[in-house]
Amino acid sequence: DVMREGLVTNSQLFLFCRSGKLTPSQVAKNIIAMLEDCDKSTPPLRAIVQWDQEQIMLMAEASTTRYRNKCTLSCLDGIPVCLKEEFKVVPYHHRVGTVYLGTQPETEDATVAKKLREAGAIIIGVSNMHELGTGTTGCNPNRYHKIPRNPYNPNHFTGGSSSGSAAAVAAGLCPVAIGTDGGGSVRIPASFCGVVGLKGTFGRISCHGSLPLSYSTVSVGPICTSVADAAIVYSILAEPDLLYPYGLKQPKATLSEMCAPDLKGLKLGVDWTYFKACDAEVVSACEKAVKHLQSLGASVVEVSLPEMEEARVAHVICILSEMRDFLQPDFNKHFYEMNLETRASLALASQFTALDYIKANRQRTRSMRFLQEIFSTVNCILTPAIPCTAPRIYESDLLTGSSDMSFTVRSMRFMQLGNFTGIPGLVVPIGYSTAGLPISLQVMAKWWDEAVLLRIGLKLEQFRDQTKKPSIYYDILA
């Protein structure tokens, strides 16, 4: 089944290492050669923006020894991973997509980096991102970053803001990457690059050691080649962290019934009017995927998602006000070092008032109430992931960046509810447009119920009859 997928999965790699067919050191050497190749290719992939050969080999050799002595630390032992530059990762620069932050190498890991190291994962570097996470294209013309390319078509964007994380996974450089999601920043690039993206419940995975750009909307989550991989990474990262107060009271993360043979008894909520507001190709693929879930015993229940326009505006007010508040000193001191698009977004944010912010949070309470009612009747809500496929990159974008408000608004259409109310969401690739660009479906569930998302996700994955190999693809097992 894994081979049919085309993309190398974490589980496949783990089995190869356990059988002794491959060692983590051999895989690491392959990756180093590929990272060098990525930088030289035309156009450069720009998925991983900082990496260190010595660091990679040290972790790989330690893992190889553990496999030899049959004392592996977890099923992520020896697995290559990357983390979005928003996280502190020793010894890299914590630039967060800018040219002015992270002037010195980091000396302390973010909680997720620490946990991945403890699990034996090989951190191959930090991945590219939209400057300060302020956009959904991934377009970052900064000298340290440049524009990451969509492995399915290098003339198209990856999506953002966890752009490099999704590109690295889709291009085969690593089966696992970590991103953050305040307005779709894990799920948008995962969808555009045809891989799996999970946004955990707000507070589920620790944000400690990532730049606190928007404290009330951002969740951390994995981007992976398969749903099973997302489940493994989630189970390792999802637990309370004393350094991150928002997640302290969370219930235990379980993967109950994830591998159930069918979906009998599950009720899938769909608001069809909302669902169908997207490109014809996207609607068509997503409707077929919903039928597939029905064929496995789930029932589709029509639901009405009220006040979605109010929730959309309120989410924008919350995320931009919080970013503007946190970045006030940067805006004053580093204005001319920021990308034009970042300046525009932060300037727009400065127009919101305290009254706007208070009203937006009242709307949040209302939206959470509506969802409580809806989740008393259904197990999850289904929507397309994004109303369109990945947009084209134009020559001017490479020099001055890209600012297209109508695209930003559109790309976040199905994403914002999860960020605004804190519910978890999973995006799974289900097909391709006629132009060969990936299309995904999104599943959202009630707070802390990631297990049902993963259960449905596993079945959704079977819907796609074949996986097209991206045009940029590195086989790290070769």
C-alpha positions in Angstrom: 0.0 0.0 0.0 2.8 2.3 0.9 4.7 1.7 -2.4 1.5 2.5 -4.3 1.5 5.9 -2.6 4.7 6.9 -4.4 6.0 9.1 -1.6 8.2 7.6 1.0 6.5 7.4 4.4 7.9 7.4 7.9 6.7 3.8 8.5 8.4 2.6 5.4 11.7 4.2 6.4 11.4 2.8 9.9 10.9 -0.8 8.6 13.8 -0.4 6.2 16.1 0.7 9.1 14.8 -2.0 11.4 15.4 -4.8 8.8 18.9 -3.5 8.4 18.4 -2.9 4.6 19.3 0.7 5.3 20.8 2.7 8.1 19.9 6.2 9.2 23.4 7.3 8.3 23.0 6.1 4.7 19.7 8.0 4.5 21.3 11.1 6.0 24.1 11.0 3.4 21.5 10.8 0.6 19.6 13.8 2.1 22.8 15.9 2.3 23.5 15.2 -1.4 19.9 16.1 -2.2 20.0 19.3 -0.2 23.1 20.4 -2.1 21.2 19.5 -5.4 18.1 21.5 -4.3 20.2 24.6 -3.9 21.8 24.2 -7.4 18.6 23.3 -9.3 16.9 25.8 -11.6 14.8 27.2 -10.1 16.1 26.3 -6.6 13.5 24.4 -4.5 14.1 26.6 -1.4 12.3 24.2 1.0 15.1 24.0 3.6 16.7 27.3 4.2 19.2 26.4 6.9 21.0 23.0 7.3 24.2 21.7 8.7 25.9 18.5 7.4 27.7 17.8 10.7 24.5 18.2 12.8 22.6 15.9 10.5 25.3 13.2 10.5 25.7 13.3 14.3 22.0 12.6 14.8 22.0 9.9 12.1 25.1 8.1 13.5 23.6 8.0 17.0 20.4 6.6 15.5 22.3 4.0 13.5 24.0 2.8 16.7 20.6 2.5 18.4 19.2 0.4 15.6 22.3 -1.8 15.7 21.9 -2.3 19.4 18.1 -2.8 19.1 17.3 0.0 21.5 15.4 2.6 19.3 13.7 5.4 21.1 10.4 5.6 19.2 9.0 4.9 15.7 10.5 8.3 14.7 14.0 7.1 15.5 16.2 7.8 12.4 13.3 9.5 10.6 14.3 12.8 8.8 12.2 15.8 9.9 12.4 19.6 9.4 10.8 22.4 11.4 9.5 25.7 10.2 11.8 28.6 10.9 9.3 30.0 13.3 10.7 27.5 15.9 13.9 27.8 17.8 16.2 24.9 16.7 19.8 24.6 17.9 22.2 25.7 16.3 20.2 27.5 13.6 19.1 31.2 13.3 15.6 31.9 14.5 14.8 34.3 11.6 11.1 33.6 11.3 11.3 34.4 7.6 12.9 37.9 8.1 16.3 39.3 7.5 16.5 41.1 10.9 15.6 38.4 13.5 17.9 35.6 14.8 21.2 37.4 14.3 22.9 34.8 16.6 22.5 31.0 16.4 20.0 29.5 18.8 21.2 27.9 22.0 17.9 26.4 23.2 15.3 24.2 21.4 11.6 24.9 21.1 9.6 22.2 23.0 8.6 20.4 19.7 12.3 20.3 18.6 13.3 18.9 21.9 10.6 16.2 21.8 11.6 15.2 18.2 15.3 14.9 19.4 14.2 12.8 22.4 12.3 10.5 19.9 15.5 10.0 17.9 14.4 11.9 14.8 17.0 13.4 12.6 16.4 17.2 12.2 17.6 17.9 8.7 17.3 21.7 9.1 14.7 24.5 9.3 12.3 25.2 6.5 11.3 28.3 4.6 8.3 30.3 5.6 6.3 33.4 4.7 7.8 36.4 6.4 6.5 36.5 10.0 3.7 34.2 8.9 1.7 37.0 7.4 0.5 35.4 4.2 -0.8 32.3 2.5 1.3 32.1 -0.7 4.7 31.4 0.9 6.2 34.2 -1.3 9.2 35.5 0.5 11.7 37.5 -1.7 14.2 38.0 1.3 17.8 37.2 0.6 17.9 34.4 3.2 14.7 32.8 1.9 13.6 33.3 -1.7 10.5 31.7 -3.2 9.9 28.1 -2.3 8.6 26.1 -5.3 5.7 23.7 -5.5 7.1 20.3 -6.2 4.0 19.5 -8.4 4.8 22.5 -10.6 7.7 24.8 -9.8 6.0 27.7 -11.5 3.3 27.6 -8.8 3.4 28.7 -5.1 3.6 26.2 -2.2 1.0 28.1 -0.1 2.0 29.5 3.3 3.0 30.3 5.8 4.6 26.9 6.5 5.7 26.9 2.9 9.1 25.1 3.1 7.7 22.4 5.4 5.1 21.3 2.9 7.5 21.6 -0.1 10.2 19.5 1.8 7.6 16.7 2.5 6.1 16.7 -1.0 9.6 16.7 -2.7 10.6 13.6 -0.6 13.3 15.3 1.4 11.7 14.2 4.7 8.4 12.3 5.4 7.6 14.6 8.4 7.7 18.4 8.9 6.4 20.7 11.6 4.4 23.9 10.9 2.2 26.4 12.7 -1.3 27.4 11.7 -2.9 30.7 12.7 -5.1 31.1 9.5 -4.5 27.9 7.6 -0.6 28.0 7.7 -0.2 24.2 8.0 -3.3 23.2 6.0 -3.0 25.6 3.0 0.6 24.6 2.0 -0.1 20.9 2.7 -3.2 21.1 0.4 -1.4 23.0 -2.4 1.6 20.5 -2.2 -0.6 17.3 -2.1 0.4 16.1 1.4 -1.4 15.6 4.7 -1.6 18.5 7.2 -3.0 18.4 10.7 -3.8 21.5 12.8 -4.2 20.3 16.4 -6.8 21.7 18.8 -5.7 25.0 20.2 -3.2 24.3 23.0 -2.8 20.6 22.1 0.8 20.8 20.9 3.2 23.2 22.7 4.0 26.4 21.0 6.8 27.2 23.5 9.9 28.3 21.6 8.0 29.5 18.5 7.6 33.3 18.0 4.2 34.1 19.6 2.8 36.0 16.7 -0.9 35.5 17.5 -1.5 33.8 20.8 -5.2 33.0 20.5 -5.4 31.5 16.9 -2.1 29.6 16.4 -1.8 25.8 16.7 1.1 23.6 15.9 0.8 20.5 13.7 2.6 18.0 11.5 2.8 17.9 7.7 3.4 14.3 6.5 3.3 12.0 3.5 0.5 9.9 5.1 -2.2 10.1 7.7 -0.6 7.2 9.7 2.6 9.4 9.9 0.6 12.4 11.1 -1.0 10.2 13.8 2.5 9.0 14.9 3.9 12.5 15.1 0.7 13.8 16.8 0.9 11.0 19.5 4.5 12.0 20.2 4.0 15.8 20.4 0.5 16.1 21.9 0.8 16.5 25.6 0.9 19.3 28.2 4.0 21.4 28.5 4.6 23.4 31.7 6.2 26.1 29.6 3.0 26.5 27.6 0.0 27.3 29.8 -2.7 27.1 27.2 -2.5 23.3 26.9 -2.1 22.3 30.5 -5.7 21.1 31.1 -6.0 19.0 28.0 -7.4 15.5 28.0 -5.1 12.7 27.1 -4.4 12.3 23.4 -5.7 9.0 22.1 -5.8 7.3 18.8 -8.9 5.2 19.7 -10.6 3.3 16.9 -8.4 5.0 14.4 -7.9 1.7 12.5 -11.6 0.6 12.6 -12.4 -1.3 9.4 -15.2 1.1 8.4 -16.9 4.3 9.3 -20.2 2.8 10.5 -22.0 5.0 13.1 -20.1 8.2 12.2 -22.1 11.3 11.2 -20.4 13.7 8.8 -21.8 17.3 8.8 -21.9 19.2 5.6 -23.2 22.7 4.9 -23.6 22.3 1.2 -24.0 26.0 0.3 -20.8 26.8 2.1 -19.1 23.6 0.8 -19.8 24.4 -2.9 -18.5 28.0 -2.9 -15.3 27.0 -4.8 -13.8 26.1 -8.2 -15.8 23.5 -10.2 -12.9 21.0 -10.3 -12.5 21.3 -6.5 -16.2 20.8 -5.8 -16.4 17.8 -8.1 -13.4 16.0 -6.5 -14.6 16.8 -2.9 -18.1 15.6 -3.6 -16.8 12.3 -4.8 -14.6 11.9 -1.7 -17.7 12.5 0.5 -19.5 9.8 -1.4 -16.6 7.5 -0.8 -16.8 8.1 3.0 -20.6 7.3 2.8 -19.8 4.0 1.0 -17.8 3.0 4.1 -20.9 3.3 6.4 -20.7 7.0 7.5 -23.9 9.1 7.1 -23.9 12.6 5.8 -26.0 15.1 7.8 -26.8 18.5 6.4 -25.8 21.2 8.9 -26.0 25.0 8.8 -22.8 26.9 9.8 -24.2 30.2 11.0 -22.6 33.7 10.8 -19.6 32.5 8.8 -19.0 36.0 7.3 -19.0 37.5 10.8 -16.6 34.8 12.0 -14.3 35.4 9.0 -14.0 39.1 9.7 -13.6 38.5 13.4 -10.8 36.0 12.8 -8.9 38.6 10.7 -9.4 41.2 13.4 -8.1 38.8 16.1 -5.0 37.5 14.3 -3.9 40.8 12.8 -4.5 42.8 16.0 -2.4 40.2 18.0 0.4 40.2 15.4 0.4 43.9 15.3 0.6 44.1 19.1 3.4 41.6 19.3 5.3 43.2 16.3 4.9 46.8 17.3 8.6 47.3 18.2 9.6 45.5 14.9 7.2 47.7 12.9 8.8 50.8 14.3 12.4 49.7 14.2 12.7 47.3 11.2 10.0 48.7 8.9 12.3 49.1 5.9 13.8 45.6 6.3 10.3 44.0 6.0 8.8 42.8 2.8 6.3 45.2 1.2 3.4 42.7 1.8 4.2 42.4 5.6 4.3 46.2 5.9 0.9 46.4 4.2 -0.7 43.7 6.4 0.7 45.3 9.6 -0.4 48.8 8.5 -3.9 47.4 7.9 -3.8 45.8 11.3 -3.1 49.2 12.9 -6.5 50.4 11.8 -8.4 48.0 14.1 -9.5 49.5 17.4 -9.9 48.0 20.9 -13.6 48.0 20.3 -13.1 45.9 17.1 -11.0 43.4 19.1 -13.6 43.1 21.9 -16.5 42.6 19.4 -14.5 40.0 17.5 -14.0 38.0 20.7 -17.7 38.2 21.5 -18.2 36.7 18.0 -15.8 34.0 19.0 -17.9 33.0 21.9 -21.0 32.8 19.7 -19.2 30.8 17.0 -17.9 28.3 19.7 -21.5 27.9 21.0 -22.8 27.2 17.5 -20.1 24.6 17.1 -20.9 23.0 20.4 -24.5 22.5 19.2 -23.4 21.2 15.8 -21.0 18.7 17.4 -23.8 17.3 19.6 -25.4 16.0 16.4 -22.4 15.1 14.1 -18.8 13.8 14.7 -17.2 16.1 12.2 -17.6 18.8 9.6 -16.4 18.3 6.0 -15.3 21.1 3.6 -13.0 21.3 0.7 -9.5 22.4 2.0 -9.1 25.4 -0.3 -11.5 26.7 -3.0 -8.8 26.7 -5.7 -5.4 25.1 -6.6 -2.0 26.6 -6.1 -1.6 30.0 -7.8 1.1 30.8 -10.4 4.3 32.6 -9.6 5.0 35.7 -11.7 8.5 37.2 -12.4 7.7 40.3 -10.4 6.9 38.1 -7.3 10.5 37.0 -7.2 11.7 40.6 -6.8 9.1 42.5 -4.8 6.9 39.7 -3.4 3.2 39.2 -4.0 0.3 40.9 -2.4 -3.2 39.7 -3.5 -5.8 40.3 -0.8 -8.5 38.6 -2.7 -6.4 35.4 -3.0 -5.5 35.6 0.7 -9.2 35.9 1.7 -10.2 33.1 -0.6 -7.4 30.7 0.4 -8.4 31.0 4.1 -12.2 30.5 3.4 -12.4 27.0 4.9 -9.5 27.4 7.3 -10.5 30.3 9.6 -13.2 28.6 11.6 -10.7 26.1 13.0 -8.3 28.9 14.0 -11.0 31.2 15.4 -12.6 28.6 17.6 -9.7 26.3 18.3 -11.1 23.1 16.8 -8.7 20.7 15.1 -8.6 20.2 11.3 -7.0 17.6 9.0 -6.4 18.0 5.2 -6.0 15.0 3.0 -5.1 15.0 -0.7 -7.9 13.4 -2.8 -7.0 14.1 -6.4 -5.7 16.5 -9.0 -6.9 19.3 -11.2 -6.7 18.9 -15.0 -3.5 20.9 -14.8 -2.1 18.3 -12.4 -2.2 20.4 -9.2 -3.3 18.7 -5.9 -6.9 19.0 -4.5 -7.6 18.2 -0.8 -10.6 17.7 1.5 -10.7 19.0 5.1 -12.2 17.3 8.1 -12.8 19.3 11.3 -13.9 17.8 14.7 -14.8 19.0 18.1 -12.1 20.2 20.5 -9.5 17.4 21.5 -11.1 14.9 19.1 -8.2 14.5 16.7 -8.7 10.7 16.8 -11.8 10.9 14.7 -10.1 13.1 12.2 -7.3 10.6 11.8 -9.8 7.7 11.5 -11.7 9.4 8.7 -8.4 10.6 7.2 -7.1 7.0 6.8 -10.2 6.1 4.8 -10.0 9.3 2.7 -6.5 8.4 1.7 -7.8 5.2 0.1 -10.1 7.2 -2.1 -7.3 8.6 -4.3 -6.7 5.8 -6.8 -3.2 6.8 -7.6 -0.6 9.3 -6.3 1.1 11.3 -9.1 4.8 11.8 -8.4 5.7 15.5 -8.1 7.8 16.9 -10.9 10.5 17.7 -8.3 11.0 14.5 -6.2 14.0 13.1 -4.3 14.1 9.4 -3.4 16.0 9.3 -0.1 15.9 5.5 -0.1 17.8 5.3 -3.4 
